[in-house]
């Protein structure tokens, strides 16, 4: 079945870069705080269950998870965060969406706008590119000798997954946002562990760019991802084959 390998490869490299910079726990911590506002029990808060699964897939310590949940639920003192989405274009007409969780809206808006314009892009109005993306759940499973591809595929599809793809080193299971938790829990109950477990934005189509434009876009993406307020950056660039992101 078809997958989203181009998009996944970009996201996987981004994830590795985040971890290398030591920011991934901070970002997931913010997600846990936001999710826990609607209840601190994962039994009754589906969003919190999903973020906890993401935290565990990234090897986040249990005490760190618990502390973030308590902050979100008001049991511990914490920062008052708000979520903001910025949209716009990178060089070459590439669509870029930036998800921010911040305690200072003005600071975040200024930083994001600066990153767009400095590298030849421009920030647009709300909705200007989001129609080009679909929200999907994605579960990434490392291939091992113990896992049979057909069995994992049938488990995923029987649980309600939309798609299953076999890539070089991983299986990628795609779901609707609504079915993400159900599919994740079904696979977990069968002993499946995840390298990634998250709901993300996947572009409907990609915009091919040349090497020179790709370099400019990558600089812009790096600047955005290095911002402490930025949670996720999504884009629809199709980089030239062999381009090092």
C-alpha positions as CSV (number, residue, x, y, z in Angstrom):
1,X,0.0,0.0,0.0
2,X,1.2,3.5,-0.6
3,X,2.9,5.6,2.0
4,X,4.1,9.1,2.6
5,X,7.9,8.3,2.5
6,X,9.0,11.8,1.3
7,X,7.1,13.5,4.1
8,X,8.2,10.9,6.6
9,X,11.8,11.1,5.7
10,X,11.8,14.9,6.2
11,X,10.0,14.5,9.6
12,X,12.3,11.7,10.8
13,X,15.4,13.9,10.1
14,X,13.7,16.8,11.8
15,X,13.0,14.6,14.8
16,X,16.6,13.5,15.0
17,X,17.7,17.1,14.8
18,X,15.3,18.0,17.6
19,X,16.6,15.3,19.9
20,X,20.2,16.2,19.1
21,X,19.5,19.8,20.3
22,X,18.0,18.5,23.5
23,X,14.6,20.1,22.8
24,X,12.3,17.2,22.2
25,X,11.4,16.7,25.9
26,X,10.6,20.4,26.3
27,X,8.3,20.3,23.3
28,X,6.5,17.2,24.4
29,X,6.3,18.6,27.9
30,X,4.4,21.6,26.5
31,X,2.0,19.2,24.7
32,X,1.4,17.3,27.9
33,X,0.6,20.5,29.7
34,X,-1.8,21.7,27.1
35,X,-3.5,18.3,26.9
36,X,-3.8,17.9,30.7
37,X,-5.9,21.1,30.8
38,X,-8.8,19.0,29.8
39,X,-8.2,16.4,32.6
40,X,-5.2,14.8,34.1
41,X,-6.4,11.2,33.7
42,X,-5.5,9.5,30.4
43,X,-8.4,7.1,31.0
44,X,-10.9,9.9,30.2
45,X,-8.7,12.3,28.2
46,X,-8.0,10.7,24.7
47,X,-5.7,13.6,23.7
48,X,-3.6,13.1,26.8
49,X,-3.4,9.4,26.1
50,X,-2.0,10.1,22.6
51,X,0.6,12.6,23.9
52,X,1.7,10.2,26.6
53,X,2.2,7.6,23.9
54,X,4.3,10.1,21.9
55,X,6.4,10.9,25.1
56,X,7.0,7.2,25.7
57,X,8.0,6.6,22.0
58,X,10.7,9.3,22.6
59,X,11.8,7.7,25.8
60,X,10.7,10.5,28.0
61,X,11.1,9.7,31.8
62,X,7.9,8.8,33.6
63,X,8.5,11.4,36.3
64,X,9.0,14.1,33.7
65,X,5.7,13.1,32.1
66,X,3.9,13.1,35.5
67,X,5.3,16.6,36.4
68,X,4.1,18.1,33.1
69,X,0.6,16.6,33.5
70,X,0.4,18.0,37.0
71,X,1.4,21.5,35.7
72,X,-1.3,21.3,33.0
73,X,-3.9,20.2,35.5
74,X,-3.0,23.0,37.9
75,X,-1.6,20.8,40.6
76,X,1.8,22.3,40.2
77,X,2.8,25.9,39.3
78,X,3.4,26.3,35.5
79,X,3.5,28.7,32.6
80,X,0.3,29.9,30.9
81,X,0.8,28.7,27.3
82,X,-1.3,29.3,24.2
83,X,-1.2,27.5,20.9
84,X,-0.9,29.5,17.6
85,X,-0.6,28.4,14.0
86,X,1.3,30.5,11.5
87,X,1.1,29.9,7.7
88,X,3.1,31.2,4.7
89,X,5.5,30.4,1.9
90,X,9.1,29.6,1.6
91,X,11.1,30.3,-1.5
92,X,9.8,28.4,-4.6
93,X,6.2,28.7,-3.5
94,X,6.6,26.0,-0.9
95,X,3.9,26.0,1.7
96,X,5.0,26.1,5.3
97,X,2.9,25.7,8.5
98,X,4.4,26.5,11.9
99,X,2.8,25.3,15.1
100,X,3.8,27.4,18.2
101,X,3.1,27.0,21.9
102,X,4.1,30.1,23.7
103,X,3.8,32.3,26.8
104,X,4.5,35.4,24.8
105,X,2.5,35.8,21.6
106,X,4.3,39.0,20.4
107,X,7.7,37.4,20.8
108,X,6.7,34.3,18.8
109,X,5.0,36.2,16.0
110,X,8.1,38.4,15.6
111,X,10.5,35.5,15.6
112,X,8.4,33.4,13.1
113,X,7.9,36.4,10.8
114,X,11.7,37.1,10.9
115,X,12.5,33.5,9.9
116,X,10.1,33.6,7.0
117,X,11.3,36.9,5.5
118,X,15.1,36.5,6.2
119,X,15.3,33.5,4.0
120,X,13.1,34.7,1.1
121,X,9.7,33.6,2.2
122,X,6.7,35.5,3.5
123,X,4.2,34.9,6.2
124,X,0.6,34.8,5.1
125,X,-2.9,35.0,6.6
126,X,-4.6,32.2,8.5
127,X,-5.8,29.5,6.1
128,X,-3.6,30.5,3.2
129,X,-1.8,27.1,2.9
130,X,-3.5,24.8,5.5
131,X,-6.0,23.6,2.8
132,X,-3.0,21.9,1.1
133,X,-2.5,19.6,4.1
134,X,-4.4,16.8,5.9
135,X,-4.2,16.0,9.5
136,X,-3.3,12.3,9.9
137,X,-2.1,10.0,12.7
138,X,1.2,8.3,12.0
139,X,2.7,5.3,13.9
140,X,6.3,4.4,13.0
141,X,7.5,0.9,13.9
142,X,11.0,-0.3,13.6
143,X,11.5,-3.4,11.5
144,X,12.8,-6.4,13.5
145,X,13.2,-10.1,12.8
146,X,10.4,-10.8,15.3
147,X,7.9,-8.7,13.3
148,X,6.1,-10.2,10.3
149,X,5.1,-7.5,7.8
150,X,1.9,-9.1,6.8
151,X,0.8,-9.7,10.4
152,X,1.6,-6.1,11.4
153,X,-0.3,-4.8,8.3
154,X,-3.4,-6.9,9.1
155,X,-3.3,-5.9,12.8
156,X,-3.2,-2.2,11.7
157,X,-5.8,-2.4,9.1
158,X,-8.2,-4.5,11.2
159,X,-7.9,-1.9,13.9
160,X,-9.0,0.8,11.5
161,X,-5.8,2.2,9.9
162,X,-6.1,4.0,6.6
163,X,-2.7,3.0,5.2
164,X,0.3,0.8,5.8
165,X,3.7,1.3,4.2
166,X,7.0,-0.7,4.4
167,X,10.0,1.5,4.1
168,X,13.7,0.7,4.4
169,X,13.9,0.3,8.2
170,X,10.4,1.0,9.4
171,X,6.7,0.3,8.9
172,X,4.5,3.4,8.7
173,X,0.9,3.2,9.8
174,X,-1.4,6.1,8.8
175,X,-4.8,6.7,10.4
176,X,-7.4,9.4,10.6
177,X,-7.0,11.6,13.7
178,X,-10.2,10.1,15.1
179,X,-8.9,6.5,14.8
180,X,-5.3,7.2,15.9
181,X,-5.8,6.3,19.5
182,X,-7.8,3.1,18.7
183,X,-5.2,1.9,16.2
184,X,-2.3,2.7,18.5
185,X,-3.8,1.0,21.5
186,X,-4.7,-2.1,19.4
187,X,-1.1,-2.4,18.2
188,X,0.3,-1.8,21.7
189,X,-1.9,-4.6,23.1
190,X,-0.2,-6.9,20.6
191,X,3.3,-5.9,22.0
192,X,4.1,-3.4,19.2
193,X,6.4,-0.5,20.2
194,X,6.7,2.8,18.3
195,X,9.6,5.0,17.2
196,X,7.1,7.7,16.6
197,X,3.4,8.1,17.5
198,X,1.8,11.4,16.7
199,X,-0.9,13.3,14.8
200,X,0.7,15.4,12.1
201,X,0.0,17.3,8.9
202,X,0.7,15.6,5.6
203,X,0.7,17.6,2.3
204,X,-1.7,16.6,-0.4
205,X,1.0,17.3,-3.0
206,X,4.6,18.3,-3.1
207,X,6.4,21.3,-4.7
208,X,9.6,20.3,-6.4
209,X,12.5,22.7,-5.9
210,X,16.1,22.9,-7.3
211,X,19.3,22.6,-5.2
212,X,19.7,26.4,-4.7
213,X,16.1,26.9,-3.6
214,X,16.4,23.8,-1.3
215,X,19.3,25.3,0.5
216,X,17.3,28.5,1.2
217,X,14.3,26.6,2.4
218,X,16.4,24.4,4.7
219,X,17.9,27.5,6.3
220,X,14.5,28.8,6.9
221,X,13.2,25.5,8.4
222,X,16.3,25.3,10.6
223,X,15.7,28.8,11.9
224,X,12.1,28.0,12.7
225,X,12.8,24.7,14.4
226,X,15.5,26.2,16.5
227,X,13.1,28.6,18.1
228,X,12.1,27.5,21.6
229,X,8.4,28.4,21.0
230,X,8.1,26.3,17.8
231,X,6.6,22.9,18.3
232,X,6.3,21.6,14.7
233,X,7.1,22.8,11.2
234,X,5.4,21.2,8.2
235,X,6.0,21.9,4.5
236,X,5.4,20.4,1.1
237,X,8.9,20.8,-0.5
238,X,10.2,18.0,-2.6
239,X,14.0,18.4,-2.3
240,X,16.3,17.2,-5.1
241,X,17.4,13.6,-4.8
242,X,20.5,13.3,-2.7
243,X,20.0,16.7,-1.0
244,X,21.2,16.6,2.6
245,X,18.6,18.2,4.9
